[in-house]
Amino acid sequence: LVGGAVCGIAGVLFAPQLSKTLLKGKDSVGKFLYEDWTEEEEEDSLERTRQNLNDKIAQLNAAIDNFSTEADRGLSDKISKLNKDMEGMELAAAEGG
């Protein structure tokens, strides 16, 4: 009971500093926690967020393209092998039958 009260008080006292440290300052927390947040800072933050999202989307698209290329190549190889196997089976059936 006492430990919970002590930790609760410590959390209230240190939460703003922890959020600044863990979330890397005003940019991540935003204007909701800071009174001195300006519109220019907000625009800069939004632009950085957009750029980060665009970078992540580009990385995701590249990964999808790589996977698709490898999957197509693997599928083509399997189809070629299957065709060769079937031709061999047809030849064996024709020779045996």
Residue, then its C-alpha position, 0 to 999 in steps of 0.5 A: l500500500v505504501g509502495g503504491a503511494v510512493c511510486g504514484i507520487a514519484g510518477v506524478l513528479f517525474a512524468p514530465q521529465l521522463s516524457k521529454t527524455l523518452l519521447k525526445g522532447k516537444d516534437s513527439v509529445g506535441k502542443f498538448l503538454y507544452e504551452d510554448w508550442t508554436e504553429e511553426e514547430e507544429e508544422d515542422s513536426l508534421e513535415r518530419t512525420r510525413q517524411n518519416l512515413n514516406d520513407k517507411i512506405a518506400q521501404l515497405n514497397a521495396a520489400i514487397d517488390n523484392f518478395s514478389t520478384e523472388a516469389d515469381r522466380g521461385l514459382s517459375d523454377k518450380i513450374s519448369k521443374l514440374n514440366k520436365d518431370m511430367e515430360g519424363m513421366e510421359l516418355a517413360a509411359a510411352e516407352g513402357g506402354 
